[in-house]
Amino acid sequence: MGVCGCGKSTLAKRLAEQLNGIFLEGDAFHTPANIAKMSSGTPLTDADRQPWLETLGSEIRQQALSGAVVLACSSLKRSYRDLLRKQAGELFFVYLEGSPDLLNARLSARQGHYMSSSLLQSQLKDLEAPGDDEASVTLSIQESPDHLLECVLEQLSSAKSDLK
């Protein structure tokens, strides 16, 4: 989880491979209307996100019947994560945290994605880091993808809950 440009998809794909699990790209589940809205530089509202989050939660629950599921999804607010947990059950969140300058640099270098750097500020404004009562780990995007993957695998191996 995290704002645009933090590396969610890159890490999630690699984690799914390591776990012999299923990778779900949250962006692939947005409606055409949501994609058009974001492409125009307009931030999504909570109402725009709710059906998307419900779909993601249902997809996690369904795919988890076949094994580990790793989802790349912004999950910016606690209420969004609560909705995902309500739909999918117990989840573990990896929060990829970075400075606005580094995130802007990454977004400026990214091509072919509908999320522009113009939406970063609205995402940072909405962002609520996971609370102490949420099964999660916070990692810095200044670290290499290899290091991030190693940290997540360590956290998962020590997690006591039944993860999906």
N, C-alpha and C positions, 0 to 999 in steps of 0.2 A: 504494500500500500504506500501511497504517497502522491505528491503532485506530479504533473506532467514533466517528463524529462528526467525523473529520478532513477530510471533504469529498472522499473518494475518488470517489464516484459522480458528483458534480457536475463535477469536473475531468475524469474519464474520458469522460463524455458529450461534453463540449466538445472534448476532444482528438480523439475519434473523428470528430466532425463536421469538424474542421479537416483531418484526414488522409483524409477521405472513406473512413473505415474502419468496422469493425464494433465496436460497443460490447457488451461482455458484463458483466452485473451478476452478480458472484459470489454475492450473496445469493440470487438466483433459482435457483441450483443446489443449495441446501441441501435435504436430505431433510425431509419433514414431522417426523420424529423430532428432527432437529437444531433445527428451528425451534421445536418445542414445548419442547425443553430450554432454549433461549436465552430464549424467552418467559417461562419460569418463573423466570428469573434464574440458571440454572445454566450455568456456563461449559462449553464444549465441551472434550473431551480430544483429545489427538493422535490417538487411535484414531477418534474421531468425525469428525475433519477429514480423515483420510487418503483415504477414498473420494471425498469432496467435491473435494479437491485433484487427485486422479487424473482425475476427471471434467472439472474445469476445464482441466487440461493437455491432455487429449484434445480438448476443444472448441476450445481455442486452435489446436492443430495442424490440426484439420479446417477451421476458419474461415479460417486464414491462407492456405489455398489460393486464397481469393478476394480477398485484400488484407490491409491493416493491421488488426490486432486490438488493441483496448484493453480491458483487463480491470480492473474495480474489485474488489479482493480484499484482505483484511487482510494476508495473507502475513507474519504476525507473526514467525515464526522462520526462521532460515537453512534449517533442514531442510525447511520448507514451500516455500521458494523453490527449493531444490534439487530437490524432487519436481516442481514445476511445470516447471523446466528439463528434467528428465529426460523428462517427457511431451511437452513442446512445443518443446524446442530453446532456442536463445539468446533471452533476454528482457532487457528494460531495465525497471528498477524505479524508480518515482517514490515516494519515501518522504515522506509528508506528516506533518511533526512539529509538535507543539503542546504547550502546557503542560496539565497536568491541569485547572487551573481553567478555561481556555478550552474545553477539550473537554467538561467537565461542563456549562458554560453552553450550549454548542451542543446537547448531548443533552437538556438540560432543555427547550429550546425546540422540539425535534423532536417531531412527532406522527405517529401511524400507523405506527410502525416497531417491530418486535419486539425490537430491541436496546435495552435500557434502560441508563440510566446505571449501574445496579448491576453491569454486566459490565465497565465501563471499567477498574476496578482490576485485574481478572484479566488483561485484555488488556495493560495497561501492564506487569504483572509478566512476562508471556510475551514481550513485544516485544524483538526483537533487531534493531537497526538494521543496514542492509546493510553488509557489510565492504568494505574498500578493493578487494578482488578481485572484487566484484560490479559489473556494469554497472548503475549507478544514479545518481540525484541525490537530495539531501535538500533539501526546501523547507519553509519555515515557513508554517503555516496562518494566521499573522497577516497575510500578504500577501493582496491581493485575488485573486479568481479569475482576473481578466484578467492580472494579473502572473504568477500561477502558470502559466497556459497559455502565456504568452510565454516563460517560462523553460524549460518542458518542450520547446517547439518548438525553441528554440535548442539545447538539449542533444541532441535527436534529430538535428538537422541536422549537428551536429559528431560524432555517434557514428560510430565506424568499423566496428562490427559490423553484420551483416545482421540487423535487428530484425524481430520479428513483432508 
